Each structure stands twice: as structure tokens, then as C-alpha cells.
């Protein structure tokens, strides 16, 4: 069977292609460039893709994240469109045509699945992310790798400091225009959320006048025919949740660096949490897994807009055989055993104490890392995920 893979610079695209091939599919790549160029339905894009589907005799189209134009083409041709969404939120996924009958949209965030199902969207499904653990296990660490990538603690991730620093742009605009009250309220809201675990209340605290003030300085344009998400959710996720995440990552890493050797790998420049050793973000396919292998403890601090989902980073840490300590995310409890496959922390103090404990207890730490690896190799591979999605789409056994 011929499958068309919408090809853009997403995480996991080579692993996904290999998984389809291993399942017996002939994979035809269809390059689209940046996903941001495909947010709305463009007649020319739809016509071009529809012709290519016919020319190649394609039976199924797959993409990472959702493309409204792709859905239109598949709907015209009457073939299934599988979309596996790993961003949260991904604005394009809330386009009105997500209800197209051809769609099988899979989100890694159970909260998103539950919310959209509650709004009557029957084309949304829940499925967590995956990892190519066999490939990661095949990577070998040299002594130079251990020196370069290894540490007592490591963190790989963004600080939303430059090009996505929407909060800073909004705050500067508010202060320059004399809207100090709104600026103060937003900062207080972020600080309150920062110190609250287990509940995300940013959206609920945004009233109409506050949203209007934010939109004066937030470069957001509602998608044409956007229907299943409101502006308050967008402001909370893109402006405030990223701000809270930056504050949280800075705060926790600064505190950890007082007790441990901490390496941070990030694209963001101009960031210095405490005594952390800062490094440029590594290439994700071959280099980043070496960090997870070489570090005694790998830290996940989830983006606050991910209400329940397990970030892809967590699967990759376990798939590389690394020890994972993470903030609490509800979806972990659906698929893993805490204290057996991974460890979660409940507060800054709890995180520090658990890091101290596991750095002193090598045997226990390594046992948990091995258990996490076995779990992902048994239950969370790309082949398993893709086979499940294909079955739900009615294209497999």
C-alpha cells in the first residue's frame, strides 16, 4: 500500500518513515516546508496535493501535526488522513474542518482529547508519543562523549526567551501605553501559577478587558474558520504559560545548581540559571540521546500549557536508557509506574531531595532506568503507535 508522508522538519520524521516501511508501506514523501505556511486552506495547495494523491495512487496520508489543506485534499479523494499532533496547543488543529470524515487526529494530551470530544468532535483520538528505542540503544558513547555530554543532572529544552517571548513583548507594550494595571495583574497571575502544581488556571483568570489589552501587543491573528478554541486559551497558552515555564525552569535549575553539577542544552542565548553550565542545543537525532545516556539524572520540566500529556522528551530519555525525573503529568500514570519506570517531583524541595537521594543510590537509579527502557521498548515504539493509528483509521488488521 502506498502512503504519503507530509514531510517537514518535525521531530521523529525519520523514525516515523522507518516504522511505516517496516510495516510494509511504500512511503512517498511530500515536502511542504514550514507548517506555519499551511495554517489555513489555500486552494492552490489543495489542488496540487489532490493531483499528486491521484498521480501516485495514494491510499493514506499521514502528517505530524494537523494541516487543514491536507484534510481538504483527502476529503475530496475519500481517503483517510492521519494526523499525529505533538504540539499543545497546535492552533491549526482547531480549524473548523477537523470534523471532516476523512480525519483521524491523534493528540498526545488526554486533556485535549477529552475537551474536543466534549465539544462533539468525533475525529479526535488520544495516543501518546513514542520512541525508536532500538536506534537509541545502538548509539555508543565514546569517552569524549561522556565528557562532553555527561553530568550529574542535565536539562534539554527551551526558555522561550527570544523569538517566542510573547509575554515580554506584551508587557513592554502595556507599560509603554500606560496600562500598568494589566501588566501588574498578568505578572501576579504568572507568579501565582508558578507556585501552583496540579492545576492550570491561567485561562480562567483572563477577562474580556484583559484579553483586549493583550491582543493589542500579541501578534496573533485568528485562523480563518477557527472554531474549536477561543482567544483566551490562545493568550493563556502562548503568552502566559510560556512565561510561567520560563520562570519555573530558571528557578528550579538555579536551585539545583547550588547542590549539583548541572548542564543545560538550549537554543536560547543570554540565559544563565545560577551555576549551570550552558551549552548550545544539540542535534536531536544523534547528539541529544547521548546527553540522556551520559547523564546520571535527566530532568523534564513540562511546558505549562500541556495539561496532562507526556512530552516527547520523556520518551526519548527512557528510550535512551536514561534515568528520568519529571514534574507530575497525569498521563504518565496511564502508561508507567512511578518509582519503578521514572520518578516525579511535587515541589522544588521534593525535586532537590530526590536528586540527592538518587545520586547517592546508583543501583536503585540504574534499576529504574532499565525498567523505563523495557517499558518503552515493549509498549511505546513507533511501530506500535502507527499500527494502532492505522487500525483505528480502518486500514489495518
C-alpha positions in Angstrom: 0.0 0.0 0.0 1.2 3.5 -0.9 1.3 6.1 1.9 2.0 9.8 1.5 4.1 11.3 4.3 3.7 15.1 4.7 7.4 16.0 5.0 8.5 18.9 7.1 11.2 19.5 9.8 9.3 17.8 12.6 10.7 15.7 15.4 10.7 12.0 14.7 10.1 12.1 10.9 12.9 9.6 10.1 11.7 7.2 12.8 8.2 7.5 11.5 9.2 6.9 7.9 11.2 3.8 9.0 8.3 2.5 11.1 5.9 2.7 8.1 8.5 1.0 5.9 8.9 -1.8 8.5 5.2 -2.3 8.5 5.2 -2.9 4.8 4.1 0.5 3.4 5.6 2.2 0.4 6.3 5.8 1.7 6.0 8.7 -0.7 7.4 12.0 0.8 5.5 15.2 0.1 7.6 18.2 1.2 5.6 21.2 2.5 8.3 23.4 4.1 7.2 25.1 7.3 3.9 24.1 8.9 3.1 27.7 9.6 2.6 28.2 5.8 -0.3 25.8 5.9 -2.4 27.1 8.7 -5.5 28.0 6.5 -7.0 26.3 3.5 -5.3 27.5 0.3 -7.0 26.5 -3.0 -3.7 26.1 -4.8 -2.2 23.8 -2.1 -5.4 21.7 -2.1 -5.4 21.3 -5.9 -1.7 20.5 -6.1 -1.9 17.8 -3.4 -5.1 16.3 -4.7 -3.5 15.8 -8.1 -0.4 14.3 -6.5 -2.5 11.8 -4.5 -4.2 10.7 -7.7 -1.0 10.5 -9.7 0.8 8.4 -7.1 -2.3 6.3 -6.3 -2.1 7.1 -2.6 -4.3 5.1 -0.1 -3.5 7.0 3.1 -1.9 10.4 4.0 0.0 10.9 7.3 1.4 14.0 8.9 2.9 15.1 12.2 0.6 17.9 13.4 -2.5 18.9 11.5 -2.7 20.6 8.1 -6.2 21.9 7.1 -5.3 21.9 3.4 -4.2 18.2 3.6 -7.5 17.3 5.1 -9.4 19.0 2.3 -7.5 17.0 -0.3 -8.0 13.7 1.5 -11.7 14.5 1.9 -12.0 15.2 -1.8 -10.3 11.9 -2.6 -12.2 9.9 0.0 -9.0 8.5 1.7 -8.0 8.6 5.4 -5.9 11.4 6.7 -4.0 10.5 9.9 -2.6 13.4 11.9 -0.4 12.9 15.0 -0.3 16.1 16.9 2.7 16.7 19.3 2.3 20.4 19.9 0.0 21.7 22.6 -1.8 23.7 21.6 -1.4 23.4 17.8 -3.6 26.2 16.5 -4.2 24.6 13.1 -5.8 21.6 14.9 -8.7 23.9 15.9 -9.7 24.7 12.3 -13.3 24.0 11.5 -12.5 21.2 9.1 -11.1 18.9 11.8 -14.6 17.4 11.7 -14.0 16.2 8.1 -14.9 12.5 7.9 -11.6 11.6 6.4 -9.8 12.8 9.6 -8.2 10.6 12.3 -6.5 13.2 14.5 -4.4 11.8 17.4 -3.2 14.0 20.3 -0.7 13.0 22.9 -2.5 15.2 25.5 -5.5 13.4 27.1 -6.9 16.7 28.3 -7.1 18.0 24.6 -8.8 14.7 23.5 -11.3 14.9 26.4 -12.1 18.6 25.7 -12.7 18.3 22.0 -14.7 15.1 22.4 -16.8 17.1 24.8 -17.4 19.6 22.0 -18.7 16.9 19.7 -15.5 16.4 17.7 -15.7 12.7 16.8 -12.4 12.7 14.7 -10.1 13.3 17.7 -8.3 10.4 19.4 -5.8 10.0 22.2 -2.5 8.3 21.7 0.8 9.1 23.5 4.1 9.8 21.8 6.7 7.1 21.1 10.4 6.4 20.7 12.7 4.4 18.5 14.5 2.8 21.4 16.4 0.3 19.2 18.0 3.1 17.3 18.9 5.0 20.5 20.3 1.8 22.1 22.5 1.3 19.1 24.3 4.7 19.8 27.5 4.2 21.6 29.2 6.7 23.9 32.9 7.4 23.5 35.0 8.7 26.4 34.9 12.1 24.7 31.1 11.9 24.5 30.9 11.1 28.2 33.0 14.1 29.0 31.1 16.4 26.7 27.5 15.3 27.4 27.6 13.7 30.8 26.7 15.4 34.1 25.1 14.7 37.4 22.0 16.4 36.1 21.1 17.6 32.6 18.2 19.5 31.1 17.4 19.8 27.4 14.8 22.4 26.5 13.8 26.0 25.7 13.3 29.1 27.8 11.1 31.0 25.4 13.5 33.8 25.7 13.8 35.4 22.2 11.6 34.8 19.2 8.8 33.2 21.1 9.0 35.7 24.1 5.4 36.9 23.5 5.0 37.8 27.2 7.9 40.3 27.1 6.5 42.0 24.0 3.1 42.3 25.6 4.4 43.6 28.9 6.6 46.2 27.2 3.6 47.3 25.1 1.4 47.6 28.1 3.8 49.6 30.2 4.6 51.9 27.3 0.9 52.6 26.8 0.3 53.3 30.4 -1.6 50.1 31.1 0.3 49.3 34.3 -2.6 47.7 36.0 -2.9 45.0 33.3 0.8 44.5 33.3 0.9 44.0 37.0 -2.1 41.7 37.0 -0.5 39.4 34.4 2.8 39.2 36.3 1.0 38.4 39.5 -1.1 35.8 37.7 2.1 34.1 36.3 3.8 34.1 39.7 0.7 32.6 41.3 0.6 29.9 38.6 4.3 29.3 39.0 3.8 28.2 42.6 0.8 26.1 41.9 1.2 22.5 40.9 -1.6 20.2 39.7 -4.0 22.9 38.4 -3.8 25.3 35.4 -6.0 28.3 35.9 -4.4 31.0 33.6 -7.3 30.9 31.0 -10.0 31.1 33.7 -8.4 34.3 35.1 -8.5 36.2 31.8 -11.5 38.5 31.4 -12.5 40.3 28.3 -10.8 43.6 29.1 -7.5 41.9 29.9 -7.7 39.9 26.7 -8.3 43.0 24.7 -5.2 44.6 26.3 -3.1 41.5 25.5 -4.2 41.4 21.9 -3.0 45.0 21.3 0.6 43.7 21.5 0.3 40.0 20.8 0.9 39.2 17.1 -2.0 36.7 16.9 -4.5 36.5 14.1 -7.3 34.1 14.4 -7.3 31.4 11.7 -10.0 31.7 9.1 -12.8 29.4 10.2 -11.1 28.7 13.5 -13.9 27.3 15.7 -12.9 24.9 18.5 -10.5 27.2 20.5 -11.2 30.6 22.0 -8.9 33.6 22.2 -8.5 33.3 25.9 -7.0 29.9 25.5 -4.5 31.1 22.9 -3.4 34.0 25.1 -3.1 31.8 28.1 -1.1 29.1 26.2 1.2 31.3 24.1 1.7 34.3 26.2 1.3 33.3 29.9 2.1 29.6 30.0 5.4 30.1 28.3 6.2 32.9 30.7 5.4 30.6 33.7 7.5 27.8 32.1 10.5 30.1 31.7 10.2 31.2 35.3 9.9 27.7 36.5 12.8 26.3 34.5 15.0 29.2 35.6 14.0 28.9 39.3 14.4 25.1 39.5 17.7 24.9 37.6 19.2 27.8 39.6 18.3 26.0 42.9 19.6 22.6 41.6 22.9 24.2 40.5 23.6 25.1 44.1 23.8 21.4 45.0 24.7 19.5 41.8 26.7 19.7 38.6 24.0 20.7 36.1 24.4 21.0 32.3 21.7 22.8 30.3 21.4 22.4 26.5 19.2 25.1 24.9 18.7 27.2 21.7 18.1 30.3 23.8 21.0 32.6 24.3 21.6 35.1 27.1 20.2 32.6 29.7 22.2 31.7 32.9 20.3 29.8 35.6 22.6 30.0 38.6 25.7 28.0 38.3 24.5 25.8 35.5 27.0 25.0 32.7 25.3 26.3 29.5 25.6 24.6 26.1 24.1 25.1 22.7 21.2 22.8 21.9 22.4 19.6 20.3 21.2 17.9 17.1 18.2 15.9 18.2 18.6 12.7 16.1 22.1 11.6 17.1 23.5 14.0 19.6 20.7 14.6 22.1 20.3 10.9 23.0 24.0 10.9 24.1 23.1 13.5 26.8 20.3 11.2 28.1 22.7 8.2 28.1 25.7 10.1 29.7 23.8 12.0 32.4 23.0 10.4 35.8 19.7 12.3 36.0 17.7 13.7 33.2 15.2 16.4 34.1 11.9 17.1 32.4 10.0 20.3 33.3 6.9 20.3 31.1 5.6 23.3 29.2 2.7 24.5 31.4 0.2 24.5 28.5 0.5 20.7 28.4 -2.2 19.9 30.9 -1.8 16.1 31.1 0.4 14.8 28.3 3.8 13.1 28.4 6.3 15.2 26.4 8.3 13.6 23.7 11.4 14.3 25.6 10.4 11.9 28.4 10.0 9.0 26.0 13.4 9.8 24.4 15.1 9.9 27.8 13.7 6.5 28.8 14.3 5.1 25.3 18.0 6.1 25.5 18.2 4.2 28.8 18.4 7.4 30.9 17.0 8.0 34.3 14.0 10.4 34.2 12.8 12.7 36.9 9.8 14.9 35.9 7.1 17.1 37.1 3.8 15.3 37.7 1.7 14.8 34.5 -1.5 12.8 34.7 -0.9 10.8 31.5 2.3 9.3 33.0 0.1 7.3 35.3 -1.8 5.8 32.4 1.3 4.1 30.9 4.1 4.0 33.5 4.7 3.1 37.2 6.2 6.0 39.2 9.2 4.9 41.3 9.6 1.9 39.0 9.9 3.3 35.5 10.5 7.0 36.3 10.3 9.4 39.3 8.2 12.5 39.6 8.6 15.5 41.9 5.9 17.6 43.6 7.8 20.7 44.6 11.2 22.4 44.4 12.2 20.9 47.7 11.0 17.5 46.7 13.0 17.7 43.5 16.2 18.6 45.3 15.8 15.8 47.9 15.0 13.2 45.3 18.0 14.2 43.2 20.2 13.9 46.3 18.8 10.5 47.0 19.2 9.0 43.6 22.7 10.4 43.1 23.7 8.5 46.2 21.9 5.3 45.3 23.3 4.3 41.9 21.9 0.7 41.9 18.3 1.9 42.5 18.7 4.7 39.9 20.0 2.4 37.3 17.3 -0.2 38.0 14.6 2.4 37.4 16.3 3.5 34.2 16.4 -0.1 33.0 12.7 -0.6 33.8 11.7 2.6 31.9 13.7 1.3 28.9 12.0 -2.1 29.0 8.5 -0.4 29.3 9.0 1.8 26.2 10.5 -1.0 24.2 7.5 -3.2 25.0 4.7 -0.7 24.7 5.8 2.6 23.2 7.6 2.2 19.9 6.7 4.0 16.6 5.7 0.7 15.1 3.2 0.1 17.9 1.8 3.6 17.7 1.5 3.7 13.9 -0.1 0.2 13.8 -2.7 1.4 16.3 -3.5 4.5 14.3 -3.8 2.6 11.1 -6.3 0.1 12.8 -8.4 3.0 14.1 -8.4 4.5 10.6 -9.7 1.2 9.3 -6.7 0.5 7.2 -5.1 -2.4 9.1 -5.9 -5.7 10.9 
